[in-house]
Amino acid sequence: MREGEVRIPSGCAIAGIFARDGRKINGRTIKDSIQIMHERSNGLGGGFAGYGIYPQYREYYAMHIFYDDMLAREECERFLDSCFDIINLSKIPTRANPNIKDAPLIWRYFVTPLPHRLSDSHLDEEEYVVRSVIKLNNTIKGCYVFSCGKNMGVFKAVGYPEDVADFYRLDEYEGYAWTAHGRYPTNTPGWWGGSHPFALLDLSVVHNGEISSYDANRRAVEMYGYSCNLLTDTEVITYILDFLKRRVHLTLEEASSVIAAPFWNTISLKGDEEGKRLAYLRKMFSEFLITGPFSILVGFNGGMMALNDRLKLRSLVVGEKGRTVYFASEEAAIRIIEPELDSIRSPRGGEPVIVRLDEGVKA
């Protein structure tokens, strides 16, 4: 954004909608929310993640893939065919938009691991998929798997988010949860794979801010087999959360206390049990502390989490109306789609706001 001729370095916009009761929300709603924050981005990246959008294929991994050319596509499909049963494949439907240029080939595959390959790998199903995706992104030139979760999908491009929404025809999708991002890159390139959200399995992240600890965080996750190759610092947040949540089995509340760890003097003021827990997490996973200003929205099957850095150096507001929860960088982005809120607040720095589907509602 600009005030006079001086740019205010709080650019990038994030927005999210979550229906606790599983009510289906049309993709045009999240477009309307992020569009009101147009000035926070500069046209070098926009994107969305939708949950519950593929109910007919809910048991299969939905791989969204960018290809630079047909050779990359052919090589990728040979790999997929050797490791997965491909239930369905097609181009992801798009609509011509004059503001979206130089689009790669964009394909979608619904897959499940081949039983004998999965058995031979001695991995659980999710780790098998993760390793396959990392291998594809590292070894096949011009192939980028940017989404691979069940009953969810990421849609991103170089452009303003409202144009990205029109390009991907999001008005034809409905889901119980949506996140959105408008990008204002400061020290990383604007390209299709580097746009937000970043996703691995059902986990997706949109981020406003900058990670000053990126190099330390990147080296830490790469020790555990992840590979940061999408030229945007936000990618590492996704891998940190996947590692802490899926592989170490921390709760989201505990993972939040790792990446936005309280200061030591704050921990010292806690009660014995709480203080010991927070001190353990900070010591045990110190390499995953994220420093620098940030606000993030994390989507996952059945839920969503909002989190600021511990100093709250980026704006984030949360509103509620009935069973629906709204998140955004600015209150205006919530009011534009729900003027009459039951409540609205700004979470404290380091305070996770976690919402989940009501009991009995299927993701």
Salt bridges, closest charged atoms under 4 A:
GLU77 OE2 - ARG73 NE 2.87
GLU125 OE2 - LYS150 NZ 3.41
GLU127 OE2 - ARG131 NE 2.97
GLU127 OE1 - ARG246 NH1 2.82
GLU162 OE2 - HIS38 ND1 2.59
ASP166 OD1 - LYS31 NZ 2.99
ASP171 OD1 - ARG95 NH2 3.39
GLU172 OE2 - ARG95 NH2 3.68
GLU172 OE2 - ARG169 NE 3.07
ASP215 OD1 - ARG218 NH2 3.74
GLU222 OE1 - ARG218 NH1 3.22
ASP242 OD1 - ARG246 NE 2.83
GLU274 OE2 - ARG277 NH2 2.93
GLU320 OE1 - ARG20 NH1 3.16
GLU330 OE2 - ARG40 NE 2.60
GLU331 OE2 - ARG335 NE 2.91
ASP342 OD1 - LYS321 NZ 3.91
GLU351 OE2 - ARG345 NH1 3.17
GLU351 OE1 - ARG348 NH1 3.82
ASP358 OD1 - ARG323 NH2 2.53
